[in-house]
Amino acid sequence: MKARQAALILLDAVLRERRMLAQVEVPAEGAEAARASRLATTVLRNIGAVDAILRPFSQRKPQIEVQNLLRLGAVELLVNGEDAHGVTNDIVGIAKSEPRSRKASGMVNAILRKVALEGPEKWAKAPPQRLPPWLDKALRKRIGAEGIRAIEVAQAKAPPIDLTLRDTDFTLADADLLPTGSLRLHNQPQVSALPGFTQGAFWVQDAAAALPARLLGDVKGKRVLDICAAPGGKTMQLAAAGADVTALDISGPRMARVAENLTRTGLKATLITEDAFQHTGTYDAVLLDAPCTATGTIRRHPDLPFVKSGEEVEPLTKLQMQLLDHALSLLNPGGMLVYCTCSLLAVEGEFQITAALKRHKNLQIVPIDPTTLGGDPDWASPEGGLRLLPSHWPDKGGMDGFYMAALRLS
Ligand SMILES: C[S@@+](CC[C@H](N)C(=O)[O-])C[C@H]1O[C@@H](n2cnc3c(N)ncnc32)[C@H](O)[C@@H]1O
């Protein structure tokens, strides 16, 4: 299937069926599949502004299939700067070929022609995609309207690809070494075709996600449990740093990806597919990258606001608290635990740590100085953790939102 048709199927899955793109098989192959995913995510990243531009051009709200055709066409014209004639013809051709949009093909043609003429001026002034109301509400008190706006601006752009290096002396052309040690690619190449990929010289991992494993300090020779490990980015960091790593995850298919990643990079870890709550044993250090709302990764997953409703927050915070308590029970006295989530919400980050410190009198926070990791001083959070936002490093291309804290058991 061609990229545009496949992109429309992906959009339908997200916007009508409320499914995450990661759960949908792209109905195309090779370069067409990659282009379909790019088109669908670009539409989702810009849907608010595109809908505002399209709205005055039709008297009634078109049905969703027609709306998605118009959104795709408008995004290709306004964001990707594609040739108006070619895009309009192709989108009208798709409209004609589908029973549910056939009757509207004339209207699609007329509207896309108007978008090509009048859209660019409006697009230049369009505000970035808003955060979903439930997330806006949860963040507004802590970071204010300006902080929210900065996140929205950061999320409007397609994120760069970051690599974590197995060996620090590896480098690539068309990439920058970030102050925190990740390699940030200038373009969006096919990663598996890059020099060094087959030899396992690196793996894809956002610069923010590469920091929690480093908080454990020198792990050489230590028994370290990576308790929610898949697909294994942090497991590989710990193994590369010389730790005796046990990587555990509840998901069999996701653990298969950890195994694949370890094979490619030539790194070693003991793999266990198990519910963390069933696991017993004692370790010198534990890394808990807990399941969360993933609200820090919206720039990578712009489908998330259309699928999640905020109802997930409460059960997830309960699970995080229970996982944290269980993880602490696996730690030797004097051992260090790093807790992290790729969430923007304090209830999944800062508040989990302050509550854990109250529950466990034998637990202390080890305050993090972000500058020792190559970070900026304002990444430090008052309770001693690290609060990373997509709006950080705006001139370098941003980062995923993350929270992390290091705790020591006495
Ligand atoms: C944020 S992801 C981990 C990402 C991983 N640490 C990395 O860096 O690649 C959270 C993981 O927690 C796992 N998980 C959720 N509940 C779990 C449980 N009860 N026991 C073990 N793993 C669990 C999920 O399968 C998922 O892979």
The ligand as an SDF file (V2000), in Angstrom:
LIG
                    3D

 27 29  0  0  0  0  0  0  0  0999 V2000
    9.0690    2.3830   30.9980 C   0  0  0  0  0  0  0  0  0  0  0  0
    9.1040    0.7470   30.4480 S   0  0  0  0  0  0  0  0  0  0  0  0
   10.7770    0.2780   30.7700 C   0  0  0  0  0  0  0  0  0  0  0  0
   11.7860    0.8020   29.7840 C   0  0  0  0  0  0  0  0  0  0  0  0
   13.1710    0.2100   30.0030 C   0  0  0  0  0  0  0  0  0  0  0  0
   13.6480    0.3990   31.3410 N   0  0  0  0  0  0  0  0  0  0  0  0
   14.2270    0.7580   29.0590 C   0  0  0  0  0  0  0  0  0  0  0  0
   15.0120    1.5990   29.4320 O   0  0  0  0  0  0  0  0  0  0  0  0
   14.2760    0.3040   27.8990 O   0  0  0  0  0  0  0  0  0  0  0  0
    8.2520   -0.0830   31.7480 C   0  0  0  0  0  0  0  0  0  0  0  0
    8.2870   -1.5850   31.6910 C   0  0  0  0  0  0  0  0  0  0  0  0
    7.6720   -2.0740   32.8820 O   0  0  0  0  0  0  0  0  0  0  0  0
    7.1880   -3.3730   32.5840 C   0  0  0  0  0  0  0  0  0  0  0  0
    6.2830   -3.7800   33.6900 N   0  0  0  0  0  0  0  0  0  0  0  0
    5.0550   -3.3120   33.9710 C   0  0  0  0  0  0  0  0  0  0  0  0
    4.5690   -3.9190   35.0670 N   0  0  0  0  0  0  0  0  0  0  0  0
    5.5060   -4.7870   35.4910 C   0  0  0  0  0  0  0  0  0  0  0  0
    5.5850   -5.7240   36.5690 C   0  0  0  0  0  0  0  0  0  0  0  0
    4.5810   -5.8870   37.4430 N   0  0  0  0  0  0  0  0  0  0  0  0
    6.6970   -6.4650   36.6800 N   0  0  0  0  0  0  0  0  0  0  0  0
    7.7300   -6.3180   35.8090 C   0  0  0  0  0  0  0  0  0  0  0  0
    7.7000   -5.4690   34.7580 N   0  0  0  0  0  0  0  0  0  0  0  0
    6.6130   -4.7040   34.6070 C   0  0  0  0  0  0  0  0  0  0  0  0
    6.5400   -3.1880   31.2210 C   0  0  0  0  0  0  0  0  0  0  0  0
    6.4130   -4.4220   30.5490 O   0  0  0  0  0  0  0  0  0  0  0  0
    7.5330   -2.2240   30.5390 C   0  0  0  0  0  0  0  0  0  0  0  0
    8.4340   -2.9410   29.7250 O   0  0  0  0  0  0  0  0  0  0  0  0
  1  2  1  0
  2  3  1  0
  2 10  1  0
  3  4  1  0
  4  5  1  0
  5  6  1  0
  5  7  1  0
  7  8  2  0
  7  9  1  0
 10 11  1  0
 11 12  1  0
 11 26  1  0
 12 13  1  0
 13 14  1  0
 13 24  1  0
 14 15  1  0
 14 23  1  0
 15 16  2  0
 16 17  1  0
 17 18  1  0
 17 23  2  0
 18 19  1  0
 18 20  2  0
 20 21  1  0
 21 22  2  0
 22 23  1  0
 24 25  1  0
 24 26  1  0
 26 27  1  0
M  CHG  2   2   1   9  -1
M  END
$$$$
